[in-house]
Amino acid sequence: MTEKQYCLPEHLGIVSVKGQDATKLLHGQTTADFEKDFTGKAILGAACNPKGRAYGNFLAVGIEQDILLIMDRSIIDNFIKTLNKYAVFFKVELKDATKEFHLIGAFDNPSESEHFAVALKDKQLAIAFPGNRQLWLANPLTSGYEELLSSYEDKASFLEKAVWQAADIESGLPWIDADNIDKWIPQQINLHALEAVSFTKGCYTGQEIVARLNYRGKLKNWAHFITAETAIETLVIQNKDGKKVGEIINLVNHEDMHWALANLTESEAEFDLFLDQNGNPPCTLQNLPYTVKTSNS
């Protein structure tokens, strides 16, 4: 019997949005359509500044009266501070709820459900992730939780969080972290390809810029999956002449996996790419599991 593999993705955290206006606030301040029924499904979205640059992206799931936003842990303080500028006009409470839940990543858990479908498993919420994975939201206060966690530890191995990060990169799933706040328009990190941007909902902060790129412009640069043979130690991608042609969004160096999501133009992605001026180490462009739409035509 194959040993089950899990990890504790400690780089992720949770923001709780609680109150009767939680849905209204998030609908009016993010790219996601919170007016749609998302029972049984987690939804991807982003929150932008007035210039259309995302200060955070998230995976939202409803639990009782709360909406929980799973995001990179390094941006939580700034995310709450920024969103609170608008939350004061609504009956809501924002707080860092990371310590109230345990996130457990489960590998080799094929599901017939679509990506980000939510189900109840062993009294915990299980979110279907690309790459035959599940992300479990475990409440430590749940009856029998300690026994449940012990049963996992007895019959499974726990991997480092970098393995989960690598799987997200391979799946083309980006995360805004502390290095990327207010840097990217959602389409530049492929959020529209992941159905994290609604172009039919009403206004939200930054919506004019995001919509203009979709309807009137052409997306010139977006996220690509690249790999290298040695550790990636820079955030800059260069061509053979040493010219900057792209930037890394997320990266992981773990054992023989040196993987990254990098923002590149289509034209530059067709040529040799490097991580330093001496041509070392070279990057290899890999396929994403989805198609990126670059224009509305």
Secondary structure, DSSP 8 states (H G I E B T S, - for coil): ---EEEE--TTEEEEEEESTTHHHHHHHHBSS-TTS--TTB-EEEEEE-TTS-EEEEEEEEEETTEEEEEEEGGGHHHHHHHHHHHHTTSS-EEEE-GGGSEEEEE-S---SS-TTBEEEETTEEEEEETTTEEEEEE-TTSTTHHHHHHHHHHHEEEE-HHHHHHHHHHTT-----TTSTTT--GGGGTTTTTT---SSS---TTHHHHHHHHHTS---EEEEEEEESS----SEEE-TTS-EEEEEEEEEEETTEEEEEEEEEHHHHTS-EESSTT--SEEEEE--SS-------
